[in-house]
């Protein structure tokens, strides 16, 4: 079973900057509804994006709702009414909590209302985090490339143990970090790029995420210690003083998070395949569209040198 998982994850990688286009959501026929997007964790307050759904024939830009009432509830207790971020400085406005710091295992409900729309609600929680046991650079080989460049090939091996006898869902993100030294030798610029995976890895339990990384459902690996070797090739200038660091983020995500992101990703992967089966987007926003979902995370950093 583990060998099958390893072969599934033996894929090519492309680099992707952080800026990513948001996925198109399922649209109402004639009557617009509220679209709510929120992925929340313990590290920050809760941020909620609210917009208006578009008809299938509308190719215009996203219309954000800036006069909504957005509330976070815990059971029957109103925890906070969120404030709108300063839209003069942000392309995407968010309603942000200033008091609440979400806790693991607690169910939170978002309630959103705006004039001219049906009010919407959704509930989710942050699951317990699963630790990264280790992250290693294995089988590192450096070879001269074009003049002035070196090509590094290696396996990025990720080790973690899946909790036994419970359903777990994961989102693995991988970032490449390097420091570029300017010609004067003084100024240093830190660059971070996110890795995006080919849809060739997709199975019933693994999905390349549209915004980078990949999603895993633990059904075939339940309760096991897992090693995931990811083959990576990086081309770098030979005069770079600091070899890159690889940052691995293991998100333990709620089922709502997994279902939404996996169906959006599968739909986008099928967009250029007209004869593929249609993908029904998951949605946990009652009377509306989108997702309200929690996750926890663990992170490790490893330098590019043989282990």
C-alpha angles and dihedrals in degrees: 000000000000091000089054090052091049093052091048090055096047095106143139119258135215127196119243130186119232094256107094132168114247116246121257111250128216109278134220117244100239110333113073119225136194118275113207124190122182131150108179135187140175094262096069142022119268116281121195127191116203124192142153123261117240132221116252090255095052112098095170126120123285112280108218121207110229100172099059128125109232120187134179117212133189108202104310095337122101105225102181145338106228125233125226115247120241100279091195090073101035130063090206115045118217134191104228134193118231099184109031121083104185117236129215116263096011117124113230126191124205118207119192129183133172134170112273095019137088111254115253136206138186137175133209143144140214112253124220112277121249113218125234103238091200145327119214139184105225133182093010113186124179118198131176111254129180113343108297096016138095126202116215119199122184147136116256101210117201120195126192139141120238114221112250127244098012136089112255133180128196142193114199115199124186125195131189113217126188139161119230115204115212122231093262088061092231111080116070125195119201114214126192124187129183120225119232122200133222117252087235087092093063117124134148089282106028126058131178104235118233091228097046137286124045138273124231133195110201099220095112094039102039113159096355133125103246132208115189114187112197116192111222134181120196126182114206137172110265092230095060105126098202121050114225126269121221116218116202120195119191110196119195100208136193119250089251090056093049096046095047097046094041094051093045089050094048091048092052091047089053095047092094094043106077094183097051122108114269117255118225109218116233114237129180097178107110111223090002143048138265135047140290107191141155133218141173126210147207125195140195132181124210130182124229100259132108115279 
